Amino acid sequence: MAVNVTVWSENYHEQREEDVRRRYPDGIHGAIAAGLTELLGERVRVRTAVLDEPEHGLPDAVLAETDVLMWWGHMAHEEVDDKIVERVRRRVLAGMGLVVLHSGHYSKIFRALMGTTCTVNWRDAGERELVWTVAPGHPIAADVPRPLVIDRQETYGEPFGIPEPDELVFISNFSGGEVFRSGCCYRRGLGKIFYFSPGDQQYPVYYHPGVRRVLANAALWAAPSHGVGEPLQNAHTPIQW
């Protein structure tokens, strides 16, 4: 049975910055969706959603048909409606997979599920990133180059304000010396969560074959084994910001 993946993105940089629009003419969400389809074919059904759509493109009907939600955000975290965040959180607790990308570490949904600041150290000098597999037997690491070399990328560095990962799959190091936990797995309720850091809008990272392989693997790993059930008993508590 095919995995239903929804790729969500703000789609703001692409609308407002010509260089980003040239880099990602179909949007970052479009590039991610294309990579999933290219590598997984009939094993997935992929749809996209963006911030400016009604209910941010994530009404109950869409989430009810979503096995895995991929989330890319950067400049508009606070514009995401708390009601939609709570809706997504409940679905994750009920079993929907969530793959959080790059600066989505500071999204409302990731912070809500982690319960921490999720802050990072960062700078942008277009340096080389080496993504090292530290859990070679993990499904997300299957067929990923060791190391995965990204020639130019925004630099993230520790400390990273997250809980200790349930499973750490990748660690990155950068030309300037920083190291970063770049591939982290969690379980919240019945849902599986994967955070993967490579992917700034200033660089064509989502066309990189190694990055596409990671995301394809993550979509299959995060998918629920028996579908998404009803929200957990304790999932009714609203988010407090």
Secondary structure, 3 states (H helix, E strand, C coil): CCEEEEEEECCCHHHHCHHHHHHCCCHHHHHHHHHHHHHHHHHEEEEEEECCCHHHHCCHHHHHCCCEEEEECCCCHHHCCHHHHHHHHHHHHCCCEEEEEHHHHHCHHHHHHHCCCCCCEEEEEEEEEEEEECCCCCHHHCCCCCCEEEEEEEEEECCCCCCCCCEEEEEEEECCCCEEEEEEEEEECCEEEEEECCCCCCCCHHHCHHHHHHHHHHHHHHCCCCCCCCCCCCCCCCCCC
